[in-house]
Each structure stands twice: as structure tokens, then as C-alpha cells.
Amino acid sequence: MTETESPADPDATDRRKWLTPGVRGIGTASLLADVGHEIPTALLPSLLTSTLGAPAAALGVIEGVSDALAGAARFAGGVLADDPARRRKVAVGGYVTTAVLGAATAGATAVWQVGVLRAAAWTSRGLRVPARNALLADIVPAKMYGRAYGFERMMDNFGAIFGPLLALGLVAWLGVTWAIALSVIPGLLAAVAIIYAIRRTPRPTSRDRVPLKIRIRPVLKGGLGRLMAAVAAFEVGNVAATLLILRATDLLAPGYGTKTATTIALGLYTAYNLAAAIASIPAGRLSDRLGTRGPILVLACGVGAFALAYALFAISNAAIVLLAIPFVLAGVGIGAVETAEHSAVAALAPKELRGSAFGMLATVQSLGNLAASGIAGILWSAVSPTAAFTYLTGWMLLALVGLGLSSRRGH
């Protein structure tokens, strides 16, 4: 045993308490699942437009319907996940079904088939999210939620980096259709990883099945309700990363040409994902060390990073180095925000309502992101990109006010 892993080392002792086989299994499932679904996501435009000859509008409709169904499924998944026994089945079934349906789009011969398969895959993905988050809360001490959720978010963000890179390699080797079909492999391996995690999670002590019941008012009582209001303000301003890529591309295109500008913008997006992955565990560790108010304080730091990033995106500047700053800030922001949101909900939600609480969080995230992207897109087209990012910055500042009030009342 090395000195850094000695029993006297408090960091090593803490790691053994929170980085358990179950936590590693859930983190591995997140990484593999993200790799698996990023492949068909990255190749969906090519499959629709080049292979099936569909117009670009078809992509927008399919993605919009799929995202809406995923949001509704997350709410339903929260209700299912209130039952500790049921949440295990939902988690495994969600990973398996998402993998199979996502890969099945490779065999589609018509646009409507792609739409049905994509929507069904995203619905399955939405159902499993609250179950996975509730499972993670089952297997670590409350004072270590931040580090556990930070680890899961880190692995998920690494999946978002590796998935598109693997897609590019598979396309170059085998073509679009086979690349999509082979995405089933990491997806099914994710299901194996979640089964591994479940087998190392304490079994429910009660055999009584929790009845299916929608619980909104009990979830929104007290501190959790105030937190959700602040989170909603953040999510209504949390625009899809594709708009950040578009902003960089538009600013760089006059000087570099559209093709080169697109390549640079995608490189900046990779930096965004890398920053999110790197920031997740330190954000979780800080959340744990700051005590009961830690998740809200870390969440506020993440929201502040977004506010600064959006303010910089509102400024027209075509220098690559200066564009990299808001991308990295937004990446650090999302790494801190997602980690803190999950650890705060796990800490504040009553144990018997933990599934519903995570379902509520996931629904707020999904609907908020949809509203943010839609309204920002309208402002972008009708007024200017500066107007769109100024609008988003305003929501970040409003979220900071909400978090400040939540922290004071909860103190």
C-alpha cells in the first residue's frame, strides 16, 4: 500500500466511502450510455438528409418531438422510481431499450421510421434518468453526495467527448449505417454496468410495493420547492450548446471560411465538454465540504459562470482565444450546476419521494432547455445574437437572486 493510500490518509478513506463499486458501476453506465447514444445523435443528420433524402426540417421535427417525449418520460420515470424495487427494473430496462432502439435506426428505410425509433429511444432514456439518480443516492452517505454525483457527471461528460469521436472513426471505417448499428454495443455494456451497480446496492428492506402516485405538492414543500424555483429560472436560460457552436461559427466564418469556422467551433465545444468533465468532481467535493448549504453555494458559482459566459457571447469578437473563454466558463458552469442540482435534490428530498423529486428536476431541466433554445432562437433571428445572449444572461442573474433567497431561508 502506498503512502497516498494509507489508512491514515483522510482523502483515501473518503474515496473508499463514496467511490464504491456501486458508484463506479453507475458512472461507467453513464459514460458508456452517452457514447452509445451520441453516435446515432451525431450521425442522425447525415442519415436523414443524405441517406433517406429528407429535408432539414424533418430533423428539427424529429428532435423536437423526441425531446418533448423525453421530458414527459422523466416526470413519469420519477413516479416509477419512488419504489426502490421498481427503480432497479426501470433503470435496467431504460438502458437496454435506449441502446436497441437507437441502433435500430440504422435499418430504417423511411423518415417516419427514424422518427418513431428516435422518439421511442428518447422516451426510454428519459424514463431511466430519475431511477439512476435515485439509485446513486441509495449507495453513498448523504455527506458525500456531491462527490458521487460529481463522478457520475464527469463520466457522462467524457462520454459526450468520446461518442462523436468514435462516430467519426466508425463512419470512416464502415460508413454511417454500420456506425449507428454498432452503437448498440456500448449501450448494452451500459446496461451491464448498471446491473453490476445494482447488485452492489443494498436491497430494499420493505417488500411492500409503493403505489404509483403523482406527487407534486409534497415534493415542492419547503427548501426543495424554493430550490426548484431557482433551478427553473436557470434552466429557462440554459440554452442548448448548439447555439454556442452557431455563435462561434458565425463570428469566425468571415475570417476563416465556413468550413474552417465550423471545425474550430466544434473544437471549442470539445473544450466545453472537457471543462465540464474536469470541473464535476471538484465541484462535488466543494459542495460536500461546505456542509448543508454547499450544494446551493456551488450551484450559485456555476450559474455565475454561465452569466459571465453569456455576457461574453453577447459581445461580437472573432478571436479564437477570446471565444474559448466563454466556452470553458460555460463548461465549468454546467459541470458545477448539474453536480450541485443532483446532490441538493438528494439531500433535500424525503427518501420516499426521492424518485419523484429527481423526476421533477429532470422535467424542469428538459422543459426549461426547450424554452431557452426556442426563445433565444427567435430573438436571434428577429433581433440579433446579442439580444439573445443578453436575454439569457438576464435569466442567469434572476436565478442567482433565487438561489440567494433559497440559501437565506434554508439557513
N, C-alpha and C positions, 0 to 999 in steps of 0.2 A: 504494500500500500504506500503510495507516495505521500509526501508531506501535505500536498494540497488536498488530499482525500482522507486525511487522518480524522479520527473521531473527534478531535479537539477543534477541528475547523468548522465554525458555525455555518459557513456557506455550503460546505459539503453535506452537513447534517440536514440543512434546509432542503437541499436538492433531493435528498433521499425521501424527504417527507412529501414533496409536491411532484417531483418528476418520477412518478411511479410507473410501472408497466402499463397501467390503465391510461394514464395521461399520455405516455408515448404512443400508445395504440391509437388514441383519438387524434393526436397530432399527425401521425402517419396517415391516418384515414383522410384527414383534411388535405394533406399535401397530394396524395395520390388521386383523390376525387377531383381536386382542382386541375391537376394535369389532365385527367380524363375528360373533363367537360370543356376545358379550354381548347382542346384540339378541334372538336366539331364547331365550337363557337368561332374560332379563328378562321375556319375553312367554310363556314356557312355562306358567306357572301359569294365565294367562288362556286360552290355547289349550286346555288340558286341561279346566279346570273350566267356563268359560263357553261355549266353542265346542263342545266334544265332550261336555260333561256328565259328566265323570269326577269321582270323589270325590277329596278332598285326598290320601288315602292313595296314589293312583296316582302322584302327583308324587313322593312320597317313595321309592316302589319304583323308579321310572324313574331318578331321580337317584342312588339308592344303587347300582343295577346299573351305571349309566354310569360313576360314579366308580371302582367296583371294576375294571371293564374298562380304564379309562384307566390305573390303577395298574399292572396287569399288562402293558399295552401299553408303558408307559415302560420296564419292565425288558427286554422283547423289543426295543424300539427301541434300547436301549443296545448289545445284542449286534449288531444290524444296523449301528450307527454305528461300530463298530470298524474297518470297512473304509472308508477315505477316499472311494473312488468310490461305494460303496453309500450312504453317508450323504447324499450330494447328492441321489440319487434319492428316498430316504426323506423328506428334508425337503420337496422339491417336491411329491411325491405326498401327503404328510400335509397340507400347506396346502390343496391343491386339493380333496382328498376331504372334509376337515372343512367347507370352505365349501359344497360342493354338498350334502352330506348334512344339514348344519344348516339350510340354506334349504329343503330338500325337505320338512321337517316342516310347512311351510305347506300342502302339498297333502294331508296325512294326513286320512283320514275316520274313523279308528278309533284308540282309545287304543293298541292294540298296535303300530300302525304308527309312532306317535310314539315309542314305547319302542324299537323296533328302529332307527329312524333316529337317535335321540339316542345310543343306545349305540354304534352304528357310528361316528358323528361323533366321539364322545369317545375311542373306540379309536384312530382316525386321529390325533386331536390328541395322544394320549399317545405314539404311535409317533414323531412328529416332534420331540418336545422334546429328547431326547439328541442327535439329529442336528444340530439348530440350535445347541445349546450347544457341541458339538464343533467345528462349523464356525467358530464365533466364536473359539475357541482357536487355530484354524489361521491366523488372519489378523492377529494382533497379537503383539507381543513379550511374553514372559512377565512382564516387569516392569510391564506396562501392562494386565494382565488386569482389575484392579479397575475402572479407568475404562471399559473396553469393556463389561464385564458390568453396570456401573452404568448406562451409557447404555441398554443393552437393557432393563434392568428399569424405568428411567424411562419409556421409550416404552410398555412393556407396561402400566404403571400409568396412564398417560394414556389408553390405550385403554379401561381399565376405567372411567374417568370419562366419556369421550365416548360409549361404547357405549350405556349406559342413557339418556343424554340424547337421542341420536339415535333410540333406540327410542320414546321418548315423543313426539318430533316426528313420526315416521312414523306412529305409531298415530293421532295427532290428525288427520293429513292423509289417510291411506289405509286405516287400520284394521289390526287385528292380523295378518291373513293376509298382506297385501301387505308389511307391515313385515318379517315373517320372511322372505318370499321375496326381498326386496331385500337382505337381509344377505349374499347371495352376492357382491355387488359388492365390498365391502371385503375379503371373504375371498379372492376371486380376485386382487384387487390385491396382497394379501399374498404370494400365490404368485409374482406378477410381481416383487415386491421381493426375494424370496429367490433367484429366478433371477438377478436383477441382481447380488446379492451373490456368488453362486456364480461368476459369470463374472469376478469380480474377486478370486477366491481362487486362490492357486497350485494348479495341478493336481497330483494325486499323482504322485510320481516313479516309483513302482513300479506295474507293470501286473498284478502278481500279486494275485489276489483272496484276501482274508483269509477263511478258512473260518469258517462260523457255529459259534460255540462259546460256551457259557455259562461265564463266568469270574467266580467269586465270591471264592475264596481269594486269587488274585493281586491282586485289587482291594483287598482288606481287609488287605493286609500293611502293616506299619509305620505311618507317620504318618497315612496315609489311613484306615486301619482305626480308629485312635483318634479321628480327627475324625468319622467316620461314627457312632461310638457316642455322641458328644456331640450330634451333629445329631439322632440318633434320639430322645434324651431331650428335645430342644427340640420336635421335631415331634409327639411324643406329648402335648405340652402346647399345641400351636399350634392352637387351636380355630378353626372356621370363623367368618368375620366376621359371619355371620347371627346368631350367638349374642350378639355385641356389640350388634347392632342391636336384638335382642329385649330385652336387658338395659336399654338406654336407653328403649325403648318402654314397658316395664313400669314403670320408675321415673317416667317423665314422664306416663303416662296419667292418674293420679289428679288431677293439677293442670291438665292441658291437654286431656283427652279423647283417646280412642284415635286418631282420625284425625289430629289435630294432632301428637300424640306420634309417630306413625309418620312423618310428614313431617319432623319435627325430627330423628328418628333417622336417616333417610336422608340428611339434610343433614350430620349428623356422620360418616356413612360416607363421604360425598364428601370431607370433610376428611381422613379416614383415608387414602383413595387419593391425595389431593393431597400429603399429607405423605410418603407412600411414594415418590411420583414425585420430589419435591424432594430427598429425602434420598439417593437412589440414587447419583448421580454424586459428591457429596462423600464418601460412604462409600467408594466405589471409589477415589477419589483418595487418601484417607487410608490405605486398605489398601495401595496401591502405595508410598506414601512411607514406611511403617513397615517395609518390607523383607519378609523371608521369614515373619516372624510376624504381619505386618499383617492378612491375612485372618482369622486366629483372634482377634486383638485386636478387630477391628471386629465380628466375629460375636459376641463376648462383650458388646460395648456394645449391640448390637441385642437380644440375649437379656435383658440387664439392663433395657432399656427396656420389654420385654414383661412382665418380672416386676413392675415398678412399675405398669404399666398394669393388669394383672390384679389386683394388690393393691387398686388404687383401684376397680376394678369390683366387688370383693367388698364394698365399703362402700356402703350404701344412701344415695344422695344425688341428689336430683331437680333440682339446679341445673344449667341448661344449660351454663354456663361451666365448672363443675367436671366435668361429663360430657365436655366437649370435650377436657380434658387427657388422660385415658386413651386416647381415640380417636386423638389426634395422636401420643401416645407409641407406641401400637401401630403406627401408620402409619410413623413413623420407624424403629421396630424392624424391621418387615418389609422396608423398603427397604434397611436395613443388612444384615440377615440374608441375604436372597436374593442380594444382590450378593456378599457375602463367601463364602457357600457355593459359588457358582459359580466364583469366582476361586480359592478354595482347592482345589477339585477339579481345576481346570485345571492348577494348579501342581504338585499332589502326584501326580496320576495319571501312570503311564507313557504315553507318546504312543500306543503301540499298543493301550492299554486305555482310552483316553480315553472312547470311546463307552460301554463297559460301566460306567465309573465314573460318568458322568453318568446312565446308566440306573439304577444303584444309588441315587444321590442322589434322583432323581425318584421311585423306588419308595418309599424311606424317607419322603419328603415326603407322598406320597399315602396310604400305609397309616397313617402317624403322624397325619395330619389326620383320617382316618376314625376312628381310635381315640379321639383327643382329643374330637371332637364327640360321638361316641357315649357315652363315659363321662361327660363333662361334662353331657350332656343327661339321663342317668339320675340323676346327683347333683342336678341342678337340680330334677327332678320329685319325686324321693324324699326329698330333704332340703331344699335351698334353693339359690338362686342364689349366695349367699355361699359355701356349701360347694363349689359347682362351681368358682368362681374361685379359691378357696383351694387346691383340688386342682391347678389349672393353674399357679398360682404356684409350688407345690412342684416341679413338673417344670422350670420355668424355672431355679430355684435348683440343681437337680440337673444341668442342662445347663451351668450356669456352672462347677460343680465339674469336670465332664468336660472342658470347654474349658481350664480351668486346668491340669489334668493333661496334656492333649494339648500345650499350649504348652510346658510344662516339659520333657517328654520329647523334643519336637522341637527344642528349643533347642540 
